[in-house]
Amino acid sequence: MENKETRGKRKVLSGVVVSDKGNKTCVVEVERLVRHGLYSKTLKRAAKFHAHDEGNEAKIGDKVEIMSTRPISKMKRWRLSKIVEKAIN
């Protein structure tokens, strides 16, 4: 019987590039909707993730998809998987 080791599913998030200043790095802002516990109002919450962009392809305003990966540096735990929509510049 074969003992196959399979990797777990990687987390995938989509957001907008807010900075591309770093070399091989882009900062992606991911928005999510949460419901207030008492008042049941829907609120927007945002988080910024540093993502590895090997070819420096992503520019500010691009909609991108990022996936989790091993730690690449102090801040980078994500990598750019694809550019969904280019920004109009």
A tleap script that builds the chain and sets N, CA, C and O, in Angstrom:
source leaprc.protein.ff14SB
mol = sequence {
  NMET GLU ASN LYS GLU THR ARG GLY LYS ARG
  LYS VAL LEU SER GLY VAL VAL VAL SER ASP
  LYS GLY ASN LYS THR CYS VAL VAL GLU VAL
  GLU ARG LEU VAL ARG HIE GLY LEU TYR SER
  LYS THR LEU LYS ARG ALA ALA LYS PHE HIE
  ALA HIE ASP GLU GLY ASN GLU ALA LYS ILE
  GLY ASP LYS VAL GLU ILE MET SER THR ARG
  PRO ILE SER LYS MET LYS ARG TRP ARG LEU
  SER LYS ILE VAL GLU LYS ALA ILE CASN
}
set mol.1.N position { 0.827 -1.184 0.000 }
set mol.1.CA position { 0.000 0.000 0.000 }
set mol.1.C position { 0.872 1.248 0.000 }
set mol.1.O position { 1.831 1.343 0.766 }
set mol.2.N position { 0.538 2.202 -0.859 }
set mol.2.CA position { 1.320 3.424 -0.960 }
set mol.2.C position { 0.940 4.405 0.137 }
set mol.2.O position { -0.226 4.532 0.509 }
set mol.3.N position { 1.942 5.086 0.638 }
set mol.3.CA position { 1.706 6.131 1.637 }
set mol.3.C position { 1.934 7.478 0.964 }
set mol.3.O position { 3.057 7.982 0.928 }
set mol.4.N position { 0.864 8.055 0.433 }
set mol.4.CA position { 0.975 9.332 -0.265 }
set mol.4.C position { 0.815 10.474 0.725 }
set mol.4.O position { -0.137 10.527 1.503 }
set mol.5.N position { 1.772 11.380 0.670 }
set mol.5.CA position { 1.653 12.587 1.485 }
set mol.5.C position { 1.033 13.668 0.621 }
set mol.5.O position { 1.548 13.995 -0.448 }
set mol.6.N position { -0.067 14.217 1.086 }
set mol.6.CA position { -0.711 15.290 0.341 }
set mol.6.C position { -0.689 16.555 1.171 }
set mol.6.O position { -0.846 16.530 2.392 }
set mol.7.N position { -0.490 17.654 0.481 }
set mol.7.CA position { -0.526 18.946 1.164 }
set mol.7.C position { -1.972 19.320 1.414 }
set mol.7.O position { -2.866 18.946 0.656 }
set mol.8.N position { -2.187 20.055 2.474 }
set mol.8.CA position { -3.525 20.539 2.763 }
set mol.8.C position { -3.929 21.622 1.781 }
set mol.8.O position { -3.099 22.139 1.034 }
set mol.9.N position { -5.197 21.958 1.788 }
set mol.9.CA position { -5.691 23.031 0.931 }
set mol.9.C position { -5.069 24.350 1.368 }
set mol.9.O position { -4.981 24.641 2.561 }
set mol.10.N position { -4.642 25.137 0.400 }
set mol.10.CA position { -4.093 26.448 0.707 }
set mol.10.C position { -5.218 27.473 0.754 }
set mol.10.O position { -6.186 27.387 -0.001 }
set mol.11.N position { -5.077 28.436 1.646 }
set mol.11.CA position { -6.076 29.489 1.736 }
set mol.11.C position { -5.914 30.436 0.554 }
set mol.11.O position { -4.798 30.786 0.169 }
set mol.12.N position { -7.027 30.838 -0.007 }
set mol.12.CA position { -7.014 31.759 -1.150 }
set mol.12.C position { -7.877 32.961 -0.805 }
set mol.12.O position { -9.021 32.811 -0.377 }
set mol.13.N position { -7.322 34.162 -0.995 }
set mol.13.CA position { -8.044 35.403 -0.737 }
set mol.13.C position { -7.948 36.277 -1.981 }
set mol.13.O position { -7.009 36.157 -2.767 }
set mol.14.N position { -8.929 37.157 -2.150 }
set mol.14.CA position { -8.866 38.106 -3.260 }
set mol.14.C position { -9.009 39.516 -2.710 }
set mol.14.O position { -9.760 39.759 -1.764 }
set mol.15.N position { -8.279 40.436 -3.317 }
set mol.15.CA position { -8.296 41.811 -2.850 }
set mol.15.C position { -7.703 42.742 -3.885 }
set mol.15.O position { -7.526 42.372 -5.045 }
set mol.16.N position { -7.394 43.966 -3.448 }
set mol.16.CA position { -6.894 45.016 -4.327 }
set mol.16.C position { -5.486 45.401 -3.886 }
set mol.16.O position { -5.220 45.541 -2.692 }
set mol.17.N position { -4.591 45.572 -4.847 }
set mol.17.CA position { -3.213 45.977 -4.547 }
set mol.17.C position { -3.214 47.449 -4.138 }
set mol.17.O position { -3.698 48.303 -4.881 }
set mol.18.N position { -2.672 47.743 -2.957 }
set mol.18.CA position { -2.616 49.124 -2.475 }
set mol.18.C position { -1.191 49.677 -2.503 }
set mol.18.O position { -0.997 50.888 -2.389 }
set mol.19.N position { -0.188 48.798 -2.653 }
set mol.19.CA position { 1.192 49.254 -2.756 }
set mol.19.C position { 2.007 48.227 -3.541 }
set mol.19.O position { 1.841 47.018 -3.378 }
set mol.20.N position { 2.898 48.746 -4.405 }
set mol.20.CA position { 3.798 47.869 -5.139 }
set mol.20.C position { 5.230 48.396 -5.051 }
set mol.20.O position { 6.043 48.150 -5.942 }
set mol.21.N position { 5.531 49.119 -3.979 }
set mol.21.CA position { 6.825 49.779 -3.830 }
set mol.21.C position { 7.968 48.804 -3.576 }
set mol.21.O position { 9.085 49.029 -4.042 }
set mol.22.N position { 7.707 47.732 -2.850 }
set mol.22.CA position { 8.773 46.787 -2.524 }
set mol.22.C position { 9.192 45.959 -3.728 }
set mol.22.O position { 8.400 45.726 -4.641 }
set mol.23.N position { 10.440 45.517 -3.720 }
set mol.23.CA position { 10.930 44.655 -4.787 }
set mol.23.C position { 10.394 43.240 -4.575 }
set mol.23.O position { 10.617 42.640 -3.524 }
set mol.24.N position { 9.694 42.715 -5.566 }
set mol.24.CA position { 9.061 41.388 -5.530 }
set mol.24.C position { 8.011 41.280 -4.415 }
set mol.24.O position { 7.738 40.186 -3.922 }
set mol.25.N position { 7.430 42.409 -4.023 }
set mol.25.CA position { 6.423 42.425 -2.973 }
set mol.25.C position { 5.296 43.371 -3.353 }
set mol.25.O position { 5.537 44.443 -3.908 }
set mol.26.N position { 4.061 42.971 -3.053 }
set mol.26.CA position { 2.924 43.879 -3.184 }
set mol.26.C position { 2.083 43.745 -1.923 }
set mol.26.O position { 2.051 42.692 -1.287 }
set mol.27.N position { 1.410 44.822 -1.578 }
set mol.27.CA position { 0.535 44.823 -0.411 }
set mol.27.C position { -0.900 44.763 -0.922 }
set mol.27.O position { -1.323 45.602 -1.716 }
set mol.28.N position { -1.645 43.755 -0.454 }
set mol.28.CA position { -3.004 43.517 -0.923 }
set mol.28.C position { -3.974 43.756 0.232 }
set mol.28.O position { -3.812 43.206 1.322 }
set mol.29.N position { -4.992 44.591 -0.029 }
set mol.29.CA position { -6.017 44.853 0.974 }
set mol.29.C position { -7.224 43.965 0.678 }
set mol.29.O position { -7.793 44.005 -0.413 }
set mol.30.N position { -7.595 43.170 1.667 }
set mol.30.CA position { -8.716 42.235 1.531 }
set mol.30.C position { -9.848 42.719 2.422 }
set mol.30.O position { -9.668 42.881 3.629 }
set mol.31.N position { -11.015 42.951 1.829 }
set mol.31.CA position { -12.185 43.377 2.596 }
set mol.31.C position { -13.099 42.194 2.850 }
set mol.31.O position { -13.237 41.309 2.005 }
set mol.32.N position { -13.724 42.185 4.027 }
set mol.32.CA position { -14.700 41.151 4.344 }
set mol.32.C position { -15.871 41.790 5.060 }
set mol.32.O position { -15.737 42.851 5.669 }
set mol.33.N position { -17.001 41.148 4.984 }
set mol.33.CA position { -18.199 41.641 5.653 }
set mol.33.C position { -18.441 40.825 6.918 }
set mol.33.O position { -18.427 39.595 6.889 }
set mol.34.N position { -18.662 41.529 8.030 }
set mol.34.CA position { -18.976 40.858 9.298 }
set mol.34.C position { -20.257 41.445 9.858 }
set mol.34.O position { -20.590 42.603 9.609 }
set mol.35.N position { -20.953 40.647 10.599 }
set mol.35.CA position { -22.208 41.081 11.187 }
set mol.35.C position { -21.980 41.475 12.641 }
set mol.35.O position { -21.360 40.731 13.401 }
set mol.36.N position { -22.482 42.645 13.025 }
set mol.36.CA position { -22.361 43.114 14.397 }
set mol.36.C position { -23.157 42.180 15.306 }
set mol.36.O position { -24.288 41.809 14.992 }
set mol.37.N position { -22.561 41.807 16.427 }
set mol.37.CA position { -23.180 40.824 17.309 }
set mol.37.C position { -24.494 41.261 17.914 }
set mol.37.O position { -25.418 40.455 18.017 }
set mol.38.N position { -24.604 42.525 18.320 }
set mol.38.CA position { -25.808 43.002 19.000 }
set mol.38.C position { -26.806 43.627 18.031 }
set mol.38.O position { -28.004 43.353 18.099 }
set mol.39.N position { -26.306 44.463 17.135 }
set mol.39.CA position { -27.213 45.234 16.274 }
set mol.39.C position { -27.455 44.611 14.906 }
set mol.39.O position { -28.287 45.107 14.147 }
set mol.40.N position { -26.759 43.552 14.582 }
set mol.40.CA position { -26.906 42.816 13.313 }
set mol.40.C position { -26.656 43.660 12.076 }
set mol.40.O position { -27.090 43.300 10.982 }
set mol.41.N position { -25.963 44.776 12.236 }
set mol.41.CA position { -25.604 45.588 11.079 }
set mol.41.C position { -24.382 44.952 10.404 }
set mol.41.O position { -23.484 44.444 11.077 }
set mol.42.N position { -24.363 44.987 9.076 }
set mol.42.CA position { -23.228 44.455 8.337 }
set mol.42.C position { -22.139 45.513 8.251 }
set mol.42.O position { -22.387 46.640 7.822 }
set mol.43.N position { -20.924 45.141 8.665 }
set mol.43.CA position { -19.796 46.060 8.698 }
set mol.43.C position { -18.695 45.578 7.770 }
set mol.43.O position { -18.527 44.374 7.573 }
set mol.44.N position { -17.944 46.515 7.197 }
set mol.44.CA position { -16.793 46.162 6.372 }
set mol.44.C position { -15.547 46.179 7.238 }
set mol.44.O position { -15.318 47.124 7.992 }
set mol.45.N position { -14.759 45.152 7.131 }
set mol.45.CA position { -13.482 45.074 7.824 }
set mol.45.C position { -12.414 44.786 6.780 }
set mol.45.O position { -12.632 43.991 5.866 }
set mol.46.N position { -11.262 45.429 6.913 }
set mol.46.CA position { -10.197 45.257 5.930 }
set mol.46.C position { -8.912 44.810 6.624 }
set mol.46.O position { -8.648 45.174 7.770 }
set mol.47.N position { -8.133 44.027 5.918 }
set mol.47.CA position { -6.821 43.598 6.396 }
set mol.47.C position { -5.841 43.699 5.237 }
set mol.47.O position { -6.211 43.485 4.083 }
set mol.48.N position { -4.589 44.027 5.548 }
set mol.48.CA position { -3.556 44.136 4.521 }
set mol.48.C position { -2.588 42.967 4.650 }
set mol.48.O position { -2.152 42.627 5.750 }
set mol.49.N position { -2.262 42.363 3.524 }
set mol.49.CA position { -1.342 41.241 3.483 }
set mol.49.C position { -0.194 41.558 2.531 }
set mol.49.O position { -0.412 42.078 1.437 }
set mol.50.N position { 1.028 41.241 2.954 }
set mol.50.CA position { 2.193 41.373 2.087 }
set mol.50.C position { 2.312 40.083 1.300 }
set mol.50.O position { 2.360 38.998 1.879 }
set mol.51.N position { 2.359 40.199 -0.019 }
set mol.51.CA position { 2.399 39.025 -0.884 }
set mol.51.C position { 3.638 39.046 -1.764 }
set mol.51.O position { 4.095 40.104 -2.196 }
set mol.52.N position { 4.175 37.854 -2.021 }
set mol.52.CA position { 5.348 37.713 -2.881 }
set mol.52.C position { 4.922 37.780 -4.343 }
set mol.52.O position { 4.071 37.010 -4.788 }
set mol.53.N position { 5.520 38.705 -5.080 }
set mol.53.CA position { 5.205 38.911 -6.496 }
set mol.53.C position { 6.511 38.775 -7.276 }
set mol.53.O position { 7.217 39.762 -7.483 }
set mol.54.N position { 6.827 37.574 -7.702 }
set mol.54.CA position { 8.133 37.260 -8.289 }
set mol.54.C position { 8.497 38.155 -9.464 }
set mol.54.O position { 9.644 38.592 -9.568 }
set mol.55.N position { 7.545 38.440 -10.356 }
set mol.55.CA position { 7.865 39.226 -11.544 }
set mol.55.C position { 7.533 40.692 -11.455 }
set mol.55.O position { 7.602 41.395 -12.463 }
set mol.56.N position { 7.175 41.180 -10.284 }
set mol.56.CA position { 6.731 42.568 -10.099 }
set mol.56.C position { 5.627 42.923 -11.108 }
set mol.56.O position { 5.656 43.994 -11.715 }
set mol.57.N position { 4.666 42.026 -11.278 }
set mol.57.CA position { 3.602 42.193 -12.271 }
set mol.57.C position { 2.443 43.044 -11.773 }
set mol.57.O position { 1.858 43.799 -12.549 }
set mol.58.N position { 2.102 42.937 -10.500 }
set mol.58.CA position { 0.930 43.622 -9.955 }
set mol.58.C position { 1.206 45.108 -9.762 }
set mol.58.O position { 2.268 45.498 -9.276 }
set mol.59.N position { 0.243 45.923 -10.148 }
set mol.59.CA position { 0.339 47.367 -9.980 }
set mol.59.C position { -0.794 47.849 -9.084 }
set mol.59.O position { -1.750 47.112 -8.843 }
set mol.60.N position { -0.697 49.078 -8.590 }
set mol.60.CA position { -1.710 49.628 -7.685 }
set mol.60.C position { -3.069 49.641 -8.377 }
set mol.60.O position { -3.195 50.095 -9.514 }
set mol.61.N position { -4.081 49.139 -7.678 }
set mol.61.CA position { -5.439 49.126 -8.204 }
set mol.61.C position { -5.841 47.812 -8.844 }
set mol.61.O position { -7.024 47.599 -9.109 }
set mol.62.N position { -4.886 46.922 -9.101 }
set mol.62.CA position { -5.208 45.617 -9.694 }
set mol.62.C position { -5.979 44.761 -8.695 }
set mol.62.O position { -5.696 44.775 -7.497 }
set mol.63.N position { -6.959 44.014 -9.207 }
set mol.63.CA position { -7.639 43.019 -8.384 }
set mol.63.C position { -6.870 41.719 -8.548 }
set mol.63.O position { -6.673 41.244 -9.667 }
set mol.64.N position { -6.435 41.146 -7.434 }
set mol.64.CA position { -5.578 39.968 -7.484 }
set mol.64.C position { -6.096 38.871 -6.560 }
set mol.64.O position { -6.955 39.093 -5.707 }
set mol.65.N position { -5.544 37.689 -6.761 }
set mol.65.CA position { -5.831 36.544 -5.904 }
set mol.65.C position { -4.507 36.118 -5.288 }
set mol.65.O position { -3.512 35.955 -5.994 }
set mol.66.N position { -4.495 35.938 -3.960 }
set mol.66.CA position { -3.282 35.510 -3.276 }
set mol.66.C position { -3.543 34.187 -2.571 }
set mol.66.O position { -4.674 33.891 -2.186 }
set mol.67.N position { -2.484 33.391 -2.405 }
set mol.67.CA position { -2.629 32.122 -1.704 }
set mol.67.C position { -1.566 32.014 -0.620 }
set mol.67.O position { -0.478 32.577 -0.739 }
set mol.68.N position { -1.898 31.284 0.433 }
set mol.68.CA position { -0.964 31.139 1.544 }
set mol.68.C position { 0.212 30.272 1.126 }
set mol.68.O position { 0.088 29.402 0.263 }
set mol.69.N position { 1.355 30.524 1.752 }
set mol.69.CA position { 2.568 29.774 1.449 }
set mol.69.C position { 3.460 29.782 2.685 }
set mol.69.O position { 3.113 30.380 3.704 }
set mol.70.N position { 4.588 29.130 2.596 }
set mol.70.CA position { 5.525 29.119 3.713 }
set mol.70.C position { 6.051 30.541 3.933 }
set mol.70.O position { 5.990 31.363 3.019 }
set mol.71.N position { 6.566 30.844 5.129 }
set mol.71.CA position { 7.110 32.180 5.355 }
set mol.71.C position { 8.275 32.480 4.406 }
set mol.71.O position { 9.241 31.720 4.338 }
set mol.72.N position { 8.172 33.584 3.684 }
set mol.72.CA position { 9.211 33.980 2.740 }
set mol.72.C position { 10.117 35.038 3.365 }
set mol.72.O position { 11.318 35.068 3.099 }
set mol.73.N position { 9.541 35.898 4.190 }
set mol.73.CA position { 10.316 36.898 4.921 }
set mol.73.C position { 9.566 37.215 6.215 }
set mol.73.O position { 8.632 36.507 6.592 }
set mol.74.N position { 9.980 38.275 6.882 }
set mol.74.CA position { 9.351 38.648 8.152 }
set mol.74.C position { 7.856 38.894 7.999 }
set mol.74.O position { 7.072 38.486 8.856 }
set mol.75.N position { 7.453 39.555 6.918 }
set mol.75.CA position { 6.045 39.926 6.738 }
set mol.75.C position { 5.307 39.058 5.722 }
set mol.75.O position { 4.080 38.965 5.773 }
set mol.76.N position { 6.026 38.424 4.805 }
set mol.76.CA position { 5.373 37.740 3.684 }
set mol.76.C position { 5.046 36.288 4.006 }
set mol.76.O position { 5.936 35.458 4.194 }
set mol.77.N position { 3.735 35.999 4.065 }
set mol.77.CA position { 3.233 34.641 4.241 }
set mol.77.C position { 2.287 34.268 3.104 }
set mol.77.O position { 1.644 33.219 3.152 }
set mol.78.N position { 2.199 35.107 2.095 }
set mol.78.CA position { 1.288 34.919 0.967 }
set mol.78.C position { 2.045 35.116 -0.327 }
set mol.78.O position { 3.095 35.758 -0.339 }
set mol.79.N position { 1.531 34.575 -1.413 }
set mol.79.CA position { 2.120 34.824 -2.718 }
set mol.79.C position { 1.020 35.096 -3.725 }
set mol.79.O position { -0.103 34.608 -3.598 }
set mol.80.N position { 1.366 35.881 -4.722 }
set mol.80.CA position { 0.426 36.248 -5.767 }
set mol.80.C position { 0.162 35.026 -6.641 }
set mol.80.O position { 1.091 34.451 -7.208 }
set mol.81.N position { -1.117 34.628 -6.750 }
set mol.81.CA position { -1.416 33.474 -7.597 }
set mol.81.C position { -1.863 33.913 -8.987 }
set mol.81.O position { -1.460 33.316 -9.985 }
set mol.82.N position { -2.700 34.962 -9.060 }
set mol.82.CA position { -3.063 35.479 -10.388 }
set mol.82.C position { -3.634 36.886 -10.268 }
set mol.82.O position { -4.130 37.298 -9.220 }
set mol.83.N position { -3.543 37.604 -11.381 }
set mol.83.CA position { -4.139 38.933 -11.479 }
set mol.83.C position { -5.494 38.748 -12.133 }
set mol.83.O position { -5.585 38.321 -13.284 }
set mol.84.N position { -6.555 39.071 -11.390 }
set mol.84.CA position { -7.920 38.868 -11.876 }
set mol.84.C position { -8.303 39.959 -12.847 }
set mol.84.O position { -8.864 39.686 -13.908 }
set mol.85.N position { -7.998 41.214 -12.481 }
set mol.85.CA position { -8.391 42.351 -13.312 }
set mol.85.C position { -7.347 43.449 -13.191 }
set mol.85.O position { -6.972 43.835 -12.084 }
set mol.86.N position { -6.880 43.949 -14.320 }
set mol.86.CA position { -5.905 45.020 -14.329 }
set mol.86.C position { -6.583 46.363 -14.062 }
set mol.86.O position { -7.723 46.583 -14.470 }
set mol.87.N position { -5.878 47.253 -13.379 }
set mol.87.CA position { -6.394 48.592 -13.115 }
set mol.87.C position { -6.294 49.434 -14.374 }
set mol.87.O position { -5.388 49.247 -15.186 }
set mol.88.N position { -7.227 50.361 -14.533 }
set mol.88.CA position { -7.207 51.280 -15.663 }
set mol.88.C position { -6.367 52.482 -15.268 }
set mol.88.O position { -6.763 53.266 -14.406 }
set mol.89.N position { -5.205 52.627 -15.898 }
set mol.89.CA position { -4.309 53.734 -15.552 }
set mol.89.C position { -4.169 54.693 -16.691 }
set mol.89.O position { -3.451 55.686 -16.577 }
savepdb mol mol.pdb
quit
